[in-house]
Amino acid sequence: MYDVNILHFIEGAKQAMGLTVIIDVFRAFSLECYLYDMNVKQIRPVGTIEEAFSLKNRIPGSILIGERQGKKCDGFDYGNSPSTIKKDVAGKTIIHTTSAGTQGIVNAVHANEIITGSLVNAKAVAEYIMEKKPQTVSLVCMGNSGVSFAPEDDLCAAYIESLLENREFDLEQKICCLRNNGGEHFFDKARQHIFPEADFYLCVKYNQFPFVIEIEKDEMGFVANKKVVGENKIKGNLLYEGEF
């Protein structure tokens, strides 16, 4: 059906071909789904902090969201934490830069098409791929800072692959394991000012959203647009019911 390649880190993004899914579960692309659920106007991912400030000057009223080493960037409105975002983002353009997720977007230079992926919309990602029927699919696990292994991203890629192949997959059990293997920092009290415990639970609420985030480009740079997938446009689709 599909030639599915699972790649890793920024180097993997550079190698990605075909329909490319840039995966960042903790926390970039989970956050972007929650932002669209909070009715933001638009999300613009960028690679550098300097680009973010430059773009903010061009878009009045825009909001800066981003991190380096998990910490909120100096001068930004919010860090990369879904549990700390407030309702004032509604209707606003978000400028987003992170150590891993957005770096994958800017480095996927050979991809025919780019979407983002996380557990919160993994089923929608798989359904989007099945709709598009590409010859080649690249699932890029961005990892920690785009350079080292992150179990949650590989779990997300494996789950998406299982959906494409219509295989059984014990997702809930594997998510439980993330608490002590990949998500430990959310439960370390000394680090919870950077990684709130609530973020863990928000990011592992699998299949919460029946949409993908599709990356396009215009005269100002990349745009991450929400795109509802096919039959999921039906309100209240019971397939979207993560337990966590």
N, C-alpha and C positions, 0 to 999 in steps of 0.2 A: 504493500500500500504506500508506505512512505519510507524514504531513506532518512532515518532519524539519527542525528549525531548529537551526542552530549559532550559539550566543551566546557572549559573552565577558565575563569578569570579574564582579565583584560586581554591577555594573549589569545584566549579562546574567542572573545568577541571579534578580534581582528581577523580570525580565520573563518568566522561564521559565513555560511552561504545560504541561499534560498530564503524561506520564511524563517526568520530568526526571532526566538523568544529570549529576551534578556531577563533572567530570573534573579530577584533579590527579595527574599522573604522577610528577613530582619534588617531593614525595615522599609526600604525605599518604595518598593512597588506595592507593598501592602498599604502604606501610607497614601500613595496616589489614588488607590481605589477608595479609601475612606474620604479623601478630599473631594472626589467627584460625588460621593454619597452625601457630602455636606454642601453640594451645589456650588462648587467653585466654577468660575467662568471658563478657565483654561489653565493648563499646566505647561510650563516651558522648562524642560530639562536642559541644563548646561553643564559643561565639564569643569569650569574653574570658578572660584570665588570672584575673581575679577570680572569675568563675563556676567556673573549674576548681578553685581552692582551696576555694571554698564547698562544691562538690560532694564534694570529697575528705573534708571534715569530716563529711559525711553518709554516706559509704560506707567503713567501716573496711577497711583493707588495700588500698585502691585505689591505682593507680599513675598518676602524672601524666606525660604525654608531650606535648611541644609545642615550638614555636619562634616566634620573631619575628625577621624578617630572616635566617632560616636558623639562628640560634643558639638553643641550648637556653634555655628560659625559666628565670630564676633561681628556685631552689627546687624545680624539677621533677626527677623521677627520670631521665628520658631526654629527649633531643632528638628530632627528627623523622627519625631516621636508622635505616633498617631493618637496616643491617649492625652496629649497635652494641647492639641490643636483646638482652638475656640471657634465659636460660630461666626466670628467676624470675618472669616475667610469666604463666606458665601458671596457669590457674585464677583469675586476678585480673580485676577490673574495671579497664579502662583509661579514663582521662579524657584527651581529646585535643583540643588547640586549636592551630590553625596560622594563618598569615598569609593563606592562600588557600583551601585545601580546605574547612575547617570553616566559613569565612565564607560560602561558597556555600550550604552546608546551611541556615544560619540565615537567609539572605536569600531563599531560594526560597519565598516566602510564597504564591505563586499556583499552585504545582505541585500536581497531583492526587496524585502519588506521586514519591518521591525515591529514587534509588539512586546509588551512587558508581561511578566508572569510572577505570580505569588500563590500561596495556598488559598488566599481568600477569593481568587477568581480562577483557580486551576481548571475546573471543569469547563468554564467558558472559553478558556484558552484552547483546550482540546477540541471543543465543538467548533471554534473558529477555524482551527487547522483542518478539521474534517470538511467544513464548508468550502474552504479555499482549495483543497486537494493539491497542495504543492508537491513537486517531485522530491524536493529536499527540505528537511526541517532541521534547524540548528537550535538546540536547547542549551543556552549558555548560563552556567551556574557561576555567578559573579564572586561568591565567596566573601571572605573578610578583606576589605579594602582592595578587592580585585586581584589579590595575590596569594591567598591561602584558603584552604578547604573550609567550607561551612556546611555541616550536615543538613541543615534545613533547606538549602538550595538544591542539593543533590536529591533530597527527598521529594521536593516539588517536581524536579525534572523526571524522576522515576515514576511518580504518580501520573504526570501528564502522559508519559510514554505508555503506561499501563492502560490509560483510557483510550489512547489511539489504537492500541492492540486488543482492546476489549478483554483485558486480563483482570482477574481478581487481585486486589491490593489492600492489605490491612493498614489503611492510612491512620486510623485512630490509634492503634498500638504504636506505630512508628512516631506519631506526634507526641505521645506520652514520653517516649524515650528522649525527645528533644530537650526536655526540661533539664536533664543532666548531661546532655551531649549536644551542645550547640546553643542552648538557651540559658546556660548557667548564669551569665552575667545579669540577667533580669531578676535573679533571686539573691544576688550578692548585695547586701544592704549598703556596703561601702560604695557601690556603683549605681544605685538606683536613682540618684539625681540625674544621671545620664541615660540610664536604661531602666525606665519604670517597669515594675512587674506587670502592670496592666498592658504594656506593649506586647509582651509575650502572648497573652491570651487573645489580643486583637489580631495578631499576625498569624495565629494558628487556627482561627475560625474559618475552616476550609469551606470553599464554595458558597461564600456569602453573597457574591455579586455576579449577576448574569451578563457581565460585559468585559470586554478587553480594553486595554489602553494601546492605541495604535499610534506609532510615531510617524510624523510627517515633518516637512521642512518648508519654511517660507522665508521671506526676505529678512526676518529677524532671527532665524535659527530654527531649532527643533521645537515641535509642538506635540504634546502627548494628549491625544483626543480620546475621550470615552466613546466606545462603539458597542452597542448592545448586539448580542449575537442571536441571529435567526429566531427560532421558536421561543427563545428565552424572553422575548419581548412581551410574552404573556405574563401579566402580573401574578405574583404568588406561585411561581414555579417551585414545586416541592423538592426539586432536585437540589435546591440551594438551601442547605440546612445543616451546616457544620455544627458539631456538638460543643466545641470548645469556646 
